[in-house]
Amino acid sequence: MVSSAQALPLIKDQERLESRLKEIPPEPGVYYMRDSSDRILYIGKSKKLRSRVRSYFRDLPNPNPRIDLMVRQITEIEFIVTDTEAEALALEANLIKQHQPHFNVLLKDDKKYPYLCITWSENYPRMFITRKRRMGKEKDRYYGPYVDVHGLRSTFHLIKRIFPLRQRPQPLFKDRPCLNYDIGRCPGVCQEMISVEDYRKTMQKVAMIFQGRTRELEDLLTAQMEQAAEKLNFEHAARLRDQIVGLKSLSADQKVALPDDTISRDAIALAADEQHACVQLFQIRAGRLVGRLGFVADSQSGEPGAILQRVLEEHYQSADAVEIPNEILVQHDLPEGELLADVLSDRHGRKVSIVSPQRQTKAELIEMVERNAGYELARTQRFADRNAQATLDLAALLDLPDIPRRIEGYDISHIQGSDAVASQVVFVDGLPAKQHYRHYKIKTPTVTAGHSDDFASMAEVIRRRFRKYAKDPSMEGIAARNGAPEEPQKVMVPPSDFPDLVMIDGGKGQLSAVVEVLREMNLLEDVKVISLAKRHEEIFLPGESVPVASDPEQPGVQLLRRLRDEAHRFAVSFHRQQRSDRMKRSRLEEIPGLGHHRQKQLMGHFRSIDYLREATPTQIAEVPGIGLRLAQQIYDYFHPQQMVENS
């Protein structure tokens, strides 16, 4: 077989294309396409692999520009045969999750909607709200994303009042519980005053709320309350009564109720423009709306029905069986709705129906979901329009040849030169792209505690950022001295991470230092750099003594201000972290025989210097790598008075 890295695209090699298509069997399975760099472009499933793969090459160019672009890059096709369509669906979902191909219908995680996470990977699970989707361990469960952020936070705080749960990620005291235990808010997790089994039972009740099983939980607590009362355990019965009252208040303000409260159902619909598809999923249990989830997809990645199917597949893939409803109402017919219904029925243990209602109450529900998706799409469009207007205004303000798509911002943070750090933040199309953020520790020798130099610090950061693009101007001089003809200067092709604009937080001094560095690397013509001064929001250009004429409230300047504020926040947070780590290390570095690795182990075990100071030599020796002799030295360091008395 020809290596994909050496082969032409299959559409340009018809003989190899036909040969490859004949090798694919007409059986259920999963197929994936590769490009010339051996990267996976697309992963799909089908009950007849040969027919499905052949359909991509039948009518070219493909009417869908996204698919047409993909087909022109395919150099190799691979497949995995399965026994059933259901196995193909499960395998496809796992492969997409693992490889995340560019041309698959992937949901965008733009940190707009929060999730609720329960860390089942820990003995005493924590519960917290996060905007990082599925970034934890495999056993951790994520619920959401929730569109109603205020409602989610209200539910979160009410649950922590109803049920006795751990209130802190880390204990406040080492040898005793905090006030939360005394007032009944926490069962004493930090001191293990409740067993792991009993605490996880409490957390399972909490999970039922986010699974939409509030009515089931109320019935369970009512039965437990009656049993406790029969056993004359009135104190426990009263606690259960309060929990039931709290749960009823939790669902008292629901806005949607259906007359049929015997069937749990989900309703899903979308609204789309040329770029975005905003999807809303309403979770209705016992006739009440218990959750409203939101997703964002690329509208160019498929037909509306295909987008809805991918959203449902990805959503239910990570859901527990009890979270799957008996009925799913969809706005558009799904291309493989029967297959998805069969898979969900097997997981749920009872029949799951997927229907596209056309009239009466269910159709009105779908219309309501679609209307909410339309509002979310309008909001997304407003943000897109605002950012497009800001980048266009910025290009006009700075007289740039093109609209700046990638903008980088830099800032320095320190306290009188100590723990000096820098930040690099990146905005793409006017939005923060946090995967491209970077931290820098300042290494310039002249920047020390008591002596700061922001100019030298900024110059160092820019040199480190762009040194891989630096040109060697000395080669031109060597060629001229040897009498070689001058070659036309090659235009640098900007890589994907090369900025269209660089913004420095500061005035003319910081900008001059950066310009000098770029001139040394012969990059001044390639890197468009400006500075933004804080006091009057003034924009300075290289070589100009007066700021650019601008209005602080115009869209382009507001974009620079958002970039500057984000760079400042990111730098300050990293500086505080470095300062905190230094303060922890400074005491431990004075102890002989205690290297950096053992210091990290000690701090990871005791969490703070105060806890370490209170520990006995035996407790200190429990830390891996710390023997009894070194443990005694550490103890004596923190208790010099006691060491003198013993001697």
C-alpha positions in Angstrom: 0.0 0.0 0.0 1.2 3.5 -0.9 2.1 5.6 2.1 -0.4 8.5 2.6 2.5 10.9 3.2 3.8 10.2 -0.4 0.5 9.6 -2.3 -1.6 12.1 -4.3 -5.2 12.8 -3.3 -7.4 9.9 -4.3 -9.5 12.1 -6.6 -6.3 12.6 -8.7 -5.5 8.9 -8.8 -8.7 7.2 -10.1 -7.1 3.8 -10.4 -6.0 3.7 -6.8 -9.3 5.2 -5.7 -11.3 2.4 -7.4 -9.0 -0.2 -6.1 -9.4 1.1 -2.5 -13.1 1.3 -2.8 -13.4 -2.3 -3.9 -11.4 -3.4 -0.8 -14.0 -1.9 1.5 -16.7 -4.5 2.4 -20.5 -3.8 2.3 -20.7 -4.4 6.1 -21.4 -2.2 9.1 -18.5 -0.4 10.6 -16.4 2.8 10.9 -14.3 4.5 8.3 -11.8 7.3 8.6 -10.1 9.5 6.0 -6.4 10.6 6.1 -4.6 13.4 4.4 -1.0 13.5 3.0 0.3 14.3 6.5 -1.3 11.1 7.8 -3.8 13.2 9.9 -7.3 11.9 10.3 -9.7 14.3 8.5 -13.0 12.6 9.2 -14.5 9.6 11.0 -17.9 8.2 10.1 -20.1 5.1 10.5 -22.4 3.2 8.2 -24.3 0.0 8.0 -22.9 -0.5 4.5 -19.3 0.9 4.4 -18.6 0.5 0.7 -21.7 2.4 -0.4 -21.2 5.2 2.2 -17.6 5.8 1.3 -18.2 5.7 -2.4 -20.9 8.4 -2.1 -18.2 10.9 -1.2 -16.6 10.5 -4.7 -19.7 10.1 -6.8 -20.7 13.7 -7.5 -17.8 16.1 -7.6 -17.6 19.0 -6.8 -19.7 18.2 -3.7 -22.5 20.8 -3.2 -21.4 21.1 0.4 -18.2 23.2 0.3 -17.0 21.7 3.6 -17.3 18.1 2.3 -15.8 19.1 -1.0 -12.8 20.6 0.7 -12.3 17.4 2.7 -12.6 15.1 -0.3 -9.9 17.0 -2.1 -7.4 16.2 0.7 -8.1 12.5 1.2 -5.1 10.3 0.3 -6.0 7.2 2.3 -9.2 5.5 3.6 -9.2 3.0 6.4 -12.0 1.1 8.0 -13.0 -1.1 11.0 -15.7 -3.7 10.5 -18.2 -4.3 13.4 -20.9 -6.9 13.9 -23.8 -4.4 14.3 -24.7 -0.8 13.6 -25.0 -0.1 17.3 -21.3 -1.2 17.8 -20.4 1.1 14.9 -22.1 4.0 16.6 -20.3 3.4 19.9 -16.9 2.9 18.2 -17.4 6.1 16.1 -18.2 8.1 19.2 -15.0 6.9 21.0 -12.8 7.5 18.0 -14.1 11.0 17.4 -13.6 11.8 21.1 -10.0 10.5 20.9 -8.9 12.1 17.6 -11.3 15.1 17.2 -11.0 15.2 13.4 -11.4 18.7 11.9 -14.2 17.8 9.5 -16.5 16.0 12.0 -19.5 17.9 13.5 -17.8 18.9 16.8 -19.5 21.0 19.4 -17.6 24.2 20.2 -16.5 24.7 23.8 -16.4 28.5 23.9 -16.6 28.6 27.8 -19.9 30.5 27.4 -22.0 28.0 29.3 -21.0 26.5 32.7 -21.1 22.9 33.8 -21.6 21.3 37.1 -18.9 18.7 38.0 -19.1 15.9 40.7 -15.7 14.4 41.3 -16.6 10.7 41.7 -12.9 9.9 41.3 -12.3 11.1 44.9 -13.3 9.2 48.0 -15.2 12.3 49.2 -16.5 13.8 46.0 -16.6 17.5 45.5 -19.2 19.5 43.6 -18.3 22.7 41.8 -19.3 24.8 38.8 -16.8 25.0 35.9 -16.6 26.2 32.3 -14.0 23.6 31.4 -15.8 20.8 29.6 -14.8 17.3 30.5 -11.3 18.1 31.6 -11.3 16.0 34.8 -10.7 12.3 35.4 -12.6 9.5 33.7 -14.9 8.8 36.7 -15.9 12.5 37.2 -19.3 13.4 35.9 -20.2 16.7 34.2 -23.8 17.9 33.9 -24.7 20.6 31.4 -23.8 23.0 29.8 -26.5 25.1 31.5 -27.8 28.2 29.7 -29.4 29.7 32.8 -26.2 30.5 34.8 -28.1 32.4 37.6 -30.5 29.4 38.0 -27.6 27.0 38.2 -25.8 29.0 40.8 -29.0 29.4 42.9 -29.6 25.6 42.7 -25.9 25.0 43.6 -26.1 27.1 46.8 -29.5 25.8 47.8 -28.3 22.2 47.5 -25.3 23.0 49.8 -27.8 24.3 52.3 -30.2 21.3 52.0 -27.6 18.5 52.2 -24.6 18.3 54.5 -21.7 18.4 52.0 -18.0 19.4 52.1 -17.8 23.1 51.8 -14.1 23.6 51.1 -11.7 22.0 48.6 -9.0 21.9 51.3 -9.4 21.7 55.1 -9.1 24.9 57.1 -7.5 23.2 60.1 -5.3 20.1 60.3 -6.7 18.5 63.5 -10.2 19.7 63.9 -13.3 20.6 61.7 -14.3 24.2 61.0 -17.5 26.1 61.8 -19.4 24.4 59.0 -19.4 21.2 60.9 -20.7 22.8 64.1 -23.7 24.3 62.3 -24.5 21.1 60.3 -23.4 22.3 56.9 -20.6 19.8 56.6 -20.4 16.2 58.0 -16.7 16.7 58.9 -15.1 15.4 55.7 -11.7 16.9 56.5 -11.4 14.8 59.6 -13.2 11.8 58.1 -15.9 12.0 60.7 -18.3 10.4 58.1 -17.6 7.2 56.3 -16.8 7.3 52.5 -19.9 5.1 51.9 -22.3 7.3 53.7 -21.0 10.5 52.2 -21.2 9.0 48.6 -24.8 8.1 49.3 -25.5 11.7 50.1 -23.8 12.8 46.9 -25.8 10.3 44.9 -28.9 12.1 46.1 -27.5 15.4 44.9 -26.7 13.8 41.5 -30.3 12.8 41.1 -31.3 16.5 41.1 -29.0 17.2 38.1 -30.2 14.0 36.4 -33.7 15.5 36.4 -34.9 12.9 39.0 -36.1 15.4 41.6 -39.6 13.8 42.0 -38.0 10.4 42.5 -35.7 11.9 45.1 -38.6 13.5 46.9 -40.4 10.1 47.0 -37.3 8.4 48.3 -36.7 11.0 51.1 -40.4 10.8 52.1 -40.2 7.0 52.5 -37.0 7.4 54.6 -38.7 10.1 56.7 -41.6 7.9 57.5 -39.3 5.0 58.4 -37.3 7.3 60.7 -40.5 8.5 62.4 -41.8 4.9 62.9 -38.5 4.2 64.7 -38.9 7.3 66.8 -35.8 8.9 65.3 -37.5 12.2 65.1 -34.3 14.3 64.7 -33.3 12.4 61.6 -36.9 12.6 60.3 -36.9 16.4 60.8 -33.7 16.7 58.8 -35.3 14.7 56.0 -38.4 16.8 56.2 -36.3 20.0 55.7 -34.6 18.4 52.7 -38.0 17.6 51.1 -39.2 21.2 51.7 -36.0 22.5 50.1 -36.4 20.3 47.1 -40.0 21.5 46.6 -38.8 25.1 46.8 -36.1 24.2 44.2 -38.8 23.2 41.6 -41.4 25.7 42.6 -40.4 28.4 40.1 -40.4 26.2 37.0 -41.8 28.0 34.0 -42.9 25.1 31.8 -45.4 22.4 32.7 -47.0 19.8 30.5 -50.2 18.0 31.3 -48.6 14.5 30.8 -46.4 14.1 33.8 -45.9 10.3 33.4 -43.3 10.4 30.6 -39.8 11.9 30.9 -38.8 13.6 27.6 -36.2 15.8 26.0 -37.0 18.4 23.3 -34.2 19.6 21.0 -34.2 22.3 18.3 -31.7 24.7 16.6 -31.5 28.0 14.9 -28.7 28.6 12.4 -27.2 31.2 10.2 -24.3 30.8 7.7 -21.7 30.3 10.4 -23.3 29.2 13.7 -25.9 26.7 14.8 -27.2 27.3 18.3 -28.9 24.2 19.8 -31.2 24.2 22.8 -32.2 21.0 24.7 -35.0 21.2 27.2 -35.1 18.4 29.8 -38.7 17.8 31.0 -39.3 15.4 33.9 -42.6 14.8 35.6 -44.2 17.5 33.5 -41.7 20.2 34.6 -38.7 21.8 32.9 -35.8 20.8 35.1 -32.9 21.8 32.8 -32.1 23.9 29.7 -28.9 23.0 28.0 -27.2 24.9 25.2 -24.7 23.9 22.5 -23.0 25.7 19.6 -22.0 23.9 16.4 -20.6 24.8 13.0 -23.6 25.3 10.7 -21.5 24.3 7.6 -20.7 20.9 9.0 -24.0 19.3 8.0 -27.7 19.4 7.5 -29.8 20.5 10.6 -30.9 16.9 11.2 -27.3 15.7 11.2 -26.2 18.4 13.6 -29.1 17.5 16.0 -28.1 13.8 15.8 -24.4 14.6 16.6 -25.5 16.7 19.6 -27.7 14.0 20.9 -25.0 11.3 20.4 -22.4 13.3 22.2 -24.8 14.4 25.0 -26.1 10.9 25.8 -22.7 9.2 25.4 -21.6 10.7 28.8 -25.0 10.4 30.4 -26.0 7.7 32.9 -28.7 5.3 31.9 -31.2 6.9 34.3 -30.7 10.3 32.6 -32.0 9.0 29.2 -35.7 10.0 28.8 -38.4 7.8 27.4 -39.1 10.2 24.6 -37.0 12.6 22.6 -38.7 15.3 20.5 -36.7 16.6 17.6 -37.2 19.6 15.3 -35.9 17.8 12.2 -35.8 14.1 11.3 -32.5 12.5 12.2 -30.6 10.7 9.4 -30.1 7.7 11.6 -32.8 8.2 14.2 -33.8 4.6 14.4 -30.3 3.4 15.1 -29.8 6.1 17.8 -33.2 5.1 19.4 -32.2 1.4 19.5 -28.8 2.2 21.1 -30.5 4.4 23.7 -33.2 1.8 24.4 -30.5 -0.8 25.1 -28.8 1.5 27.6 -32.0 2.8 29.2 -33.4 -0.7 29.6 -36.8 0.3 28.1 -38.0 1.7 24.8 -36.8 5.2 23.8 -38.8 7.0 21.1 -37.4 9.7 18.8 -40.2 11.6 17.1 -40.6 14.8 15.1 -44.0 16.2 16.2 -46.0 18.1 13.7 -49.0 19.4 15.7 -50.7 19.9 19.0 -48.8 20.2 22.4 -45.6 18.5 21.4 -45.2 20.6 18.3 -45.8 23.8 20.3 -43.0 22.6 22.7 -40.6 22.2 19.8 -41.6 25.7 18.6 -40.8 27.1 22.0 -37.4 25.4 22.1 -36.7 26.7 18.6 -37.6 30.2 19.6 -35.2 30.1 22.5 -32.5 28.8 20.1 -33.2 31.8 17.9 -32.7 34.2 20.8 -29.4 32.5 21.6 -28.4 32.8 17.9 -29.2 36.5 17.9 -27.0 36.9 20.9 -24.2 35.0 19.2 -24.6 37.2 16.1 -24.4 40.3 18.2 -21.1 39.2 19.7 -19.8 38.3 16.3 -20.9 41.6 14.8 -19.4 43.5 17.7 -16.0 41.8 17.3 -16.1 42.1 13.5 -16.8 45.9 13.9 -14.0 46.2 16.4 -11.4 44.5 14.3 -12.5 46.5 11.2 -12.3 49.8 13.2 -8.9 48.8 14.6 -7.5 48.1 11.0 -8.7 51.5 9.9 -7.4 53.3 13.0 -3.9 51.8 12.6 -3.9 51.8 8.8 -3.3 48.1 8.6 -3.4 46.3 5.2 -5.6 43.6 6.5 -8.1 43.0 9.4 -6.1 41.8 12.4 -7.4 38.3 13.1 -4.8 37.2 15.7 -3.8 39.9 18.2 -1.3 39.3 21.0 -1.0 41.4 24.2 2.0 41.5 26.6 2.3 42.8 30.1 4.9 42.7 33.0 4.1 42.1 36.7 6.4 42.3 39.7 6.8 44.0 43.1 9.9 46.2 43.0 11.6 43.8 40.7 10.9 40.6 42.7 9.2 37.6 41.1 9.1 39.5 37.8 6.9 37.7 35.2 5.3 38.5 31.9 2.1 37.4 30.1 1.2 36.7 26.5 -2.5 36.6 25.8 -4.1 36.0 22.4 -7.3 37.2 20.9 -8.6 35.5 17.7 -11.4 37.3 15.8 -11.9 39.5 18.9 -12.3 36.6 21.4 -9.8 35.3 23.9 -8.1 32.1 22.7 -6.8 30.8 26.1 -5.1 27.7 24.6 -2.5 30.1 23.2 -1.8 32.0 26.4 1.8 31.9 27.7 3.7 32.8 30.8 7.3 34.0 31.0 9.6 34.2 34.0 11.9 37.2 33.6 15.6 36.1 33.4 17.3 39.4 32.8 20.2 39.6 35.4 19.5 43.3 36.1 15.9 42.6 37.2 16.3 41.7 40.8 14.4 42.3 44.1 14.7 46.1 44.7 15.6 46.9 41.1 13.0 46.7 38.3 13.4 47.4 34.6 10.2 47.1 32.6 11.9 48.1 29.4 14.5 45.3 29.6 11.8 42.8 30.8 9.6 43.6 27.8 12.5 43.4 25.4 13.4 39.9 26.8 9.9 38.6 26.4 9.6 39.8 22.7 13.0 38.4 21.9 12.1 35.0 23.3 8.7 35.0 21.6 10.0 35.8 18.1 13.5 34.5 18.1 12.5 31.4 16.0 11.5 33.8 13.2 14.6 35.9 13.3 16.3 36.5 10.0 20.1 36.6 9.5 20.9 39.9 7.8 24.7 39.0 7.8 24.2 36.6 4.9 23.3 39.4 2.5 26.6 41.2 3.3 28.6 38.0 2.7 27.0 37.5 -0.6 27.7 41.0 -1.7 31.4 40.9 -0.7 31.8 37.7 -2.8 30.3 39.3 -5.8 27.3 37.1 -5.9 24.2 38.5 -7.6 21.6 39.8 -5.2 18.6 37.4 -4.9 15.2 38.9 -4.4 14.4 38.9 -0.7 12.0 36.1 0.2 8.7 37.1 1.7 8.1 35.3 5.0 5.1 33.1 4.9 3.4 33.8 8.3 2.8 30.5 10.3 -0.4 29.9 12.0 0.8 31.3 15.3 2.2 34.5 13.9 0.3 37.6 15.1 -1.3 40.2 12.8 -0.8 42.7 15.6 1.2 42.9 18.8 0.1 45.2 21.6 2.5 46.2 24.4 1.0 47.4 27.7 2.9 50.6 28.3 4.0 53.9 26.8 6.7 55.1 24.4 9.5 53.6 26.5 8.3 50.0 26.4 7.5 50.4 22.7 11.0 51.7 21.9 12.6 48.7 23.7 10.5 46.3 21.7 11.2 48.0 18.4 14.9 47.8 19.1 14.7 44.1 19.6 12.6 43.5 16.5 15.1 45.6 14.5 18.0 43.4 15.8 16.1 40.3 14.6 15.3 42.0 11.2 11.6 41.5 12.0 10.4 45.1 12.3 8.8 45.0 8.9 6.9 41.8 9.6 5.7 42.4 13.2 3.1 45.1 13.5 3.6 46.5 17.0 1.9 49.2 19.0 1.6 50.2 22.7 -1.4 51.2 24.8 -0.7 53.6 27.7 -3.0 53.3 30.7 -3.5 56.8 31.8 -5.3 58.3 28.8 -5.7 55.1 26.7 -3.2 56.5 24.2 -2.0 54.4 21.3 1.6 54.8 20.2 3.1 53.6 16.9 6.9 52.9 16.3 8.8 56.1 15.5 5.9 58.4 16.3 6.2 60.9 19.2 2.5 61.7 19.5 -0.3 59.2 20.0 -2.7 58.1 17.4 -5.8 60.3 17.2 -8.6 58.1 18.7 -11.6 58.1 20.9 -11.3 55.8 24.0 -14.8 54.6 23.4 -14.6 53.6 19.8 -14.8 49.9 19.0 -11.2 49.3 18.0 -9.8 51.0 21.2 -12.3 49.1 23.4 -10.9 45.8 21.8 -7.4 46.9 22.7 -8.5 47.7 26.3 -10.1 44.3 26.7 -6.8 42.7 25.5 -4.7 44.9 27.8 -6.9 44.1 30.8 -6.7 40.4 30.1 -2.9 40.6 29.7 -2.7 42.4 33.1 -5.0 39.9 34.8 -3.0 37.0 33.5 0.3 38.5 34.5 -0.8 39.4 38.0 -2.2 36.0 38.7 1.0 34.3 37.6 3.1 36.8 39.7 1.0 36.0 42.8 1.5 32.3 42.2 5.3 32.7 41.9 5.4 34.9 45.0 3.4 32.5 47.0 5.6 29.5 45.9 8.7 31.5 46.8 7.5 32.4 50.3 6.7 28.7 50.9 10.1 27.6 49.6 12.1 30.3 51.4 11.6 28.7 54.8 12.3 25.2 53.7 15.4 26.1 51.7 17.1 27.0 55.0 16.9 23.4 56.2 20.1 21.4 55.3 19.5 18.3 53.2 16.1 19.4 51.9 16.2 19.7 48.1 13.6 21.1 45.8 12.0 17.7 45.2 11.5 16.9 48.9 10.2 20.5 49.4 7.5 19.8 46.8 6.6 16.5 48.5 6.4 18.2 51.9 4.1 21.0 50.6 2.0 18.5 48.7 1.5 16.5 51.9 1.0 19.2 54.4 -0.4 22.0 52.1 1.1 24.8 54.2 4.0 25.8 56.4 1.7 26.1 59.4 0.6 22.4 59.1 4.2 21.3 58.7 5.2 23.3 61.8 2.5 21.5 63.9 3.5 18.0 62.7 5.5 15.6 64.9 8.7 13.9 63.6 6.7 10.7 63.1 4.1 12.5 61.0 6.8 14.2 58.9 8.5 10.9 58.3 5.3 9.6 56.6 6.1 11.8 53.6 7.8 9.7 50.8 11.5 10.3 50.7 11.7 11.8 54.2 13.5 9.5 56.7 13.3 9.8 60.5 16.6 11.6 60.7 15.6 14.3 58.2 12.2 14.5 59.8 13.8 15.2 63.1 15.9 18.0 61.5 12.8 19.5 60.0 11.0 19.4 63.4 14.0 20.9 65.2 14.2 23.7 62.7 10.6 24.8 63.5 11.1 24.2 67.3 14.5 25.5 68.2 13.5 26.2 71.8 12.5 22.6 72.4 15.8 21.4 70.8 17.8 23.5 73.3 15.8 22.2 76.3 16.4 18.6 75.3 20.1 19.2 74.9 
